[in-house]
Amino acid sequence: MPSRDYHEALWSSVPEGLQPSSFELRRRFLIDALNPGVRLLDIGCGEGHFGASAAEAGAEVVAADVAEEPLRRARALHPGLDVRLIDGEGEWALDDAGFDVVWAGEVIEHVADTASWLSELRRVLRPGGRLILSTPLLGRRELLRAAVSGAVFAQRFEPRSDHLRHYNAATLRALLSDFGFEGIAVRYAGPRAERLLLASAVRSRF
């Protein structure tokens, strides 16, 4: 199934208007990283909740996704938001070095071709620009819980899940470093049962 059809099918199964998980925690993490007037790309924007919050905080926002269904919802919920459909398998129709900040909230774990995705992200982020992202944590505690509980294992590694990658702080930090990011900071957040990684990094100038 082509990537676009796959993501349209996923979104067709998601009820409209759901608040994103850990929304306030992740929203505050994003907003705290912004200065008024920055040009922000909300990649994998979904229904546009984070992009709209960033716009309210004074950012100039482009909200992009690889499926039309979430963008239809984003237009209805946030009429003033600049929403754009991008190619999930090729080059994004966005300018080189066009953004000061890229926000990727709960996106990287869904990406099949992580190398291509990070290369595109780096291309559209200006040198010295900042990447801000969140992703579910798969650390020692989570692995231990999955090892001793069949129910936890089934939930974490559900074979029909759209989570294709799993990260801990070390693997996420190494990945970003490999793709030309520096000043990488990764921290844990959220309740014990739903811990997240919150990461920020600067695009190197070379």
Disulfide bonds with the S-S distance in Angstrom:
none
